[in-house]
Amino acid sequence: MNFNINNFCFVQYFFTKENQLLTLKFLSVVTERNESATVEVFDGTSAADRLLAKYVVKNGTFAQSVTSTRNNIFIRFKAQPRTHTLVYMQLISGHSTIFNFLFNK
């Protein structure tokens, strides 16, 4: 975790068993100020690996799930100072991609 007066950056590496993939699902996003934070997802163990997705945090948006091509994933969250932001994510390990299904009421 890196915090200074100008920004906040949190990074985390996840892994699972060999021959499995990781799918990151965004469950909920709430922020005081739209476009004040980003979530970047990389296909590997660091930010030097291939960028799979970059999401700009906005209230009322639904970010698409993203699946790794191997058994590890690296996530970087960046936020501007003095902004409350909550991002709830679910990380699922499995043998295939997990899809999003959107239903209209």
GIGIQUI-V104770 format. One record per pair of residues at least 12 apart in sequence whose ideal C-beta (glycine too) atoms are under 10 Angstrom apart, sorted by the first residue. I is the first residue (numbers start at 0). J is the second residue. D is the distance in whole Angstrom. If there is no record, write none. Layout:
# GIGIQUI-V104770
I&J&D + I&J&D
This chain:
# GIGIQUI-V104770
0&76&10 + 1&77&9 + 2&78&10 + 2&80&9 + 3&80&8 + 4&80&6 + 4&81&9 + 5&79&8 + 5&80&6 + 6&36&10 + 6&77&6 + 6&78&7 + 6&79&6 + 6&80&6 + 7&36&8 + 7&76&8 + 7&77&7 + 7&78&5 + 7&79&8 + 7&80&7 + 7&81&10 + 7&82&9 + 7&84&9 + 8&37&10 + 8&75&7 + 8&76&7 + 8&77&5 + 8&78&8 + 9&38&10 + 9&74&8 + 9&75&7 + 9&76&5 + 9&77&8 + 9&78&8 + 10&39&9 + 10&41&10 + 10&45&8 + 10&46&7 + 10&73&7 + 10&74&7 + 10&75&5 + 10&76&8 + 10&77&9 + 11&72&9 + 11&73&7 + 11&74&5 + 11&75&8 + 11&76&8 + 11&90&10 + 12&41&9 + 12&43&9 + 12&44&5 + 12&45&7 + 12&71&7 + 12&72&8 + 12&73&5 + 12&74&8 + 13&44&9 + 13&67&9 + 13&70&9 + 13&71&7 + 13&72&5 + 13&73&8 + 13&74&7 + 13&90&6 + 13&92&9 + 14&44&8 + 14&67&10 + 14&69&9 + 14&70&6 + 14&71&4 + 14&72&8 + 14&73&10 + 14&92&9 + 15&67&9 + 15&69&10 + 15&70&5 + 15&71&7 + 15&72&9 + 15&90&9 + 15&91&9 + 15&92&4 + 15&93&9 + 16&70&7 + 16&92&7 + 16&94&10 + 17&69&9 + 17&70&6 + 18&69&10 + 18&70&7 + 18&94&7 + 19&67&9 + 19&69&9 + 19&70&6 + 19&91&10 + 19&92&5 + 19&93&6 + 19&94&6 + 19&95&9 + 20&66&5 + 20&67&5 + 20&68&7 + 20&69&7 + 20&70&7 + 20&71&10 + 20&72&9 + 20&91&9 + 20&92&7 + 20&93&6 + 20&94&7 + 20&95&7 + 20&96&7 + 20&97&9 + 21&40&10 + 21&42&9 + 21&65&9 + 21&66&7 + 21&67&5 + 21&68&10 + 21&69&9 + 21&70&7 + 21&71&7 + 21&72&5 + 21&90&6 + 21&91&7 + 21&92&6 + 21&93&8 + 21&97&10 + 22&64&6 + 22&65&7 + 22&66&4 + 22&67&8 + 22&72&9 + 22&89&8 + 22&90&7 + 22&91&5 + 22&92&8 + 22&93&7 + 22&95&9 + 22&96&6 + 22&97&4 + 22&98&9 + 22&99&10 + 23&38&9 + 23&40&6 + 23&51&9 + 23&52&8 + 23&54&10 + 23&62&9 + 23&63&10 + 23&64&6 + 23&65&5 + 23&66&8 + 23&67&8 + 23&72&7 + 23&74&7 + 23&88&6 + 23&89&7 + 23&90&6 + 23&91&8 + 23&97&9 + 24&62&9 + 24&63&9 + 24&64&5 + 24&65&9 + 24&66&10 + 24&87&9 + 24&88&7 + 24&89&4 + 24&90&8 + 24&91&7 + 24&97&7 + 24&98&10 + 24&99&7 + 25&38&8 + 25&52&10 + 25&54&7 + 25&56&10 + 25&60&9 + 25&61&7 + 25&62&4 + 25&63&8 + 25&64&7 + 25&65&9 + 25&86&7 + 25&87&7 + 25&88&6 + 25&89&8 + 25&99&9 + 26&61&10 + 26&62&10 + 26&86&9 + 26&87&4 + 26&88&6 + 26&89&6 + 27&61&10 + 27&85&7 + 27&86&8 + 27&87&4 + 27&88&9 + 28&54&8 + 28&56&6 + 28&57&7 + 28&58&7 + 28&59&8 + 28&60&6 + 28&61&8 + 28&62&7 + 28&84&8 + 28&85&7 + 28&86&5 + 28&87&8 + 28&88&9 + 29&56&9 + 29&58&6 + 29&59&9 + 29&83&8 + 29&84&7 + 29&85&5 + 29&86&8 + 29&87&9 + 30&56&5 + 30&57&7 + 30&58&6 + 30&78&8 + 30&79&10 + 30&82&7 + 30&83&7 + 30&84&4 + 30&85&7 + 30&86&8 + 31&58&9 + 31&81&9 + 31&82&5 + 31&83&5 + 31&84&7 + 31&85&10 + 32&56&9 + 32&57&10 + 32&58&9 + 32&78&10 + 32&79&7 + 32&81&9 + 32&82&5 + 32&83&9 + 32&84&8 + 33&55&8 + 33&56&7 + 33&57&5 + 33&58&6 + 33&59&9 + 33&60&9 + 33&82&10 + 34&55&5 + 34&56&7 + 34&57&6 + 34&79&9 + 35&55&9 + 35&56&7 + 35&57&9 + 35&77&10 + 35&78&6 + 35&79&4 + 35&80&9 + 35&81&9 + 35&82&4 + 35&83&10 + 35&84&7 + 36&54&9 + 36&55&8 + 36&56&4 + 36&57&9 + 36&76&7 + 36&77&6 + 36&78&4 + 36&79&7 + 36&82&7 + 36&84&5 + 36&85&10 + 36&86&8 + 37&53&6 + 37&54&7 + 37&55&6 + 37&56&7 + 37&75&8 + 37&76&7 + 37&77&5 + 37&78&8 + 37&79&10 + 38&52&8 + 38&53&7 + 38&54&5 + 38&55&9 + 38&56&7 + 38&62&8 + 38&65&10 + 38&74&7 + 38&75&7 + 38&76&5 + 38&77&8 + 38&78&10 + 38&84&10 + 38&86&6 + 38&88&8 + 39&51&9 + 39&52&7 + 39&53&5 + 39&54&8 + 39&73&8 + 39&74&7 + 39&75&4 + 39&76&8 + 39&77&8 + 40&52&5 + 40&53&8 + 40&54&8 + 40&62&10 + 40&64&10 + 40&65&5 + 40&66&10 + 40&67&8 + 40&72&6 + 40&73&7 + 40&74&6 + 40&75&8 + 40&88&10 + 41&53&10 + 41&65&10 + 41&67&9 + 41&71&9 + 41&72&7 + 41&73&4 + 41&74&8 + 41&75&7 + 42&65&9 + 42&66&9 + 42&67&5 + 42&68&6 + 42&69&7 + 42&71&8 + 42&72&7 + 42&73&8 + 43&67&8 + 43&68&9 + 43&69&7 + 43&70&10 + 43&71&6 + 43&72&8 + 43&73&6 + 44&69&10 + 44&71&5 + 44&72&9 + 44&73&6 + 45&71&10 + 45&73&6 + 45&75&9 + 46&73&6 + 46&74&10 + 46&75&6 + 47&73&9 + 48&67&10 + 48&69&9 + 48&71&9 + 48&72&9 + 48&73&6 + 49&67&10 + 49&68&8 + 50&73&10 + 50&75&10 + 51&65&5 + 51&66&8 + 51&67&7 + 51&68&8 + 51&72&8 + 51&73&9 + 51&74&10 + 52&64&9 + 52&65&4 + 52&66&10 + 53&65&10 + 53&75&9 + 54&76&10 + 54&86&9 + 56&76&9 + 56&77&10 + 56&78&8 + 56&82&9 + 56&84&6 + 56&85&9 + 56&86&7 + 58&84&10 + 61&99&8 + 61&101&7 + 62&86&9 + 62&88&9 + 62&99&9 + 63&98&10 + 63&99&6 + 63&101&10 + 64&88&10 + 64&89&9 + 64&91&9 + 64&96&8 + 64&97&6 + 64&98&7 + 64&99&5 + 65&96&9 + 66&91&9 + 66&93&9 + 66&95&8 + 66&96&4 + 66&97&7 + 66&98&9 + 67&90&10 + 67&92&10 + 67&96&10 + 68&96&10 + 70&92&8 + 72&90&7 + 72&92&10 + 74&86&10 + 74&88&8 + 74&90&9 + 76&88&9
